[in-house]
Amino acid sequence: MNDLAVFGGERTVPAGMVQTWPPLSQEDRDAVMAVFDSNILHGTSAPNAVALQKEFAQWLGVKHCLVTNSGTSALHMAVASLGIGPGDEVIVPAFTYWSTAAAVLHHNAIPVFVDIEPGSWCIDPKAIEAKISDRTKAILPVHIHGMAADMGPVMEVARKHNLYVIGDACQAHGAKCDGRKVGTIEDTCGFSTNRSKNLSSGEGGLFVTNNDQAYEVASKLREFGEVVVKGKDREYNAYGLGWMYRSHEFVNAFCRSQLRHLDENNNRRKEFAAYLTAELANIPGLKGPYTPPNREPVYFSYIVEFRPEELGLDVPLAKYKAAVQKALAAEGIGLGQWQRVPVPAQDVFQDMQGYGKGCPWTCGFYGRKITYRGDDYPETIRFIAQHAYLAAVHPPNTMDLMKRYVAGFKKVLGQPKAILKLIEQMG
Ligand SMILES: Cc1ncc(COP(=O)(O)O)c(C=O)c1O
């Protein structure tokens, strides 16, 4: 057995082998350069904005799409366009990027958190009903890490209680539940196209809906509350409060170019994930992700579960995880951490300051006392403690890198005594 790199042995993944996301091509460069040549840099009627909206709507299979300058702005539009506002409650999973809940707060509505279902890391449909009150207007499932939430039971609860369903698909372009792509099932949905996302434009977002009225409202919100009718003079009349959520034509052009490769890139992610999960099934100490039978994930992240008991190690999970992460990092294998606590445990919910003076919680329109306790979400806490994220399971990396990863896993997990020694050293 080779010495672990953390103890001076040779590393498994050579320095410089891991490549960053997204893969960039001459096609991308040409698309952006063509914007310079066109001299049209922005505007909701700009050619790349209009074409991107049409192409993404077609790719997804929805009636309407609006390009925005972030996933958060798309989500805010997804909330506000359904008429959700001051004092309304929206049900959100406790495990997500907190932007999901911020999109609710941005419109003076109140996030109410629900734990995740074991196994899929998405909202637990069975836990939703207990959180519904007479103020609840919507459920906001997040399709996290490329995994679709279990939409059948979510839609059932929503129908039963006459609630809207808003999707956060920022991490899940192309993920499916029961054969349907996320973003086509919900009333409205937001996607992010920031640098790391399956569809990347550096920064940006996409709002989608099949609802004509939500589309009209979202169009106004995106641009100052004004209505801009293509081919007509601008009216310069605001019909209500809106934001400046337009995107730049460089970004739109780049996003269109990346969209042409989205399916191919998602397929590579799936191939890598299938290989890693099959290999990890035979490597005691670490496991790949479980996929519920009705879901088709697109592996925005490849998550790994830590299982010290499989190696016969009677050590605290946190210490085992830290030692294995350190040993693998020395081998050139990145296993990072994402969220540290459930979203409701974050300071913004503990301090309840929101956008100042305690609003929106203490503004007169809510008039109800809500408390956020991080400990109320045991599945979220368990998930965060047990898992980490394997870096670079995406193109332009190739199967060569995945094979090196597996070699590194076998090398480190094959030496439980060395892991114990590292745990002792780390104190
Ligand atoms: C689950 C989730 N929701 C919302 C967002 C917000 O997207 P953006 O950063 O484009 O505003 C992100 C990404 O950062 C995310 O991962």
The ligand as a Gaussian input file, in Angstrom:
#p B3LYP/6-31G(d) Opt

LIG

0 1
 C      -30.658000      26.811000      -4.418000
 C      -30.281000      28.206000      -4.871000
 N      -31.212000      29.165000      -4.884000
 C      -30.932000      30.404000      -5.294000
 C      -29.674000      30.759000      -5.726000
 C      -29.417000      32.176000      -6.123000
 O      -28.936000      32.295000      -7.429000
 P      -28.046000      33.568000      -7.807000
 O      -26.739000      33.441000      -7.090000
 O      -27.901000      33.496000      -9.288000
 O      -28.799000      34.788000      -7.380000
 C      -28.667000      29.791000      -5.740000
 C      -27.294000      30.048000      -6.219000
 O      -26.505000      30.786000      -5.847000
 C      -28.969000      28.483000      -5.282000
 O      -28.031000      27.535000      -5.245000

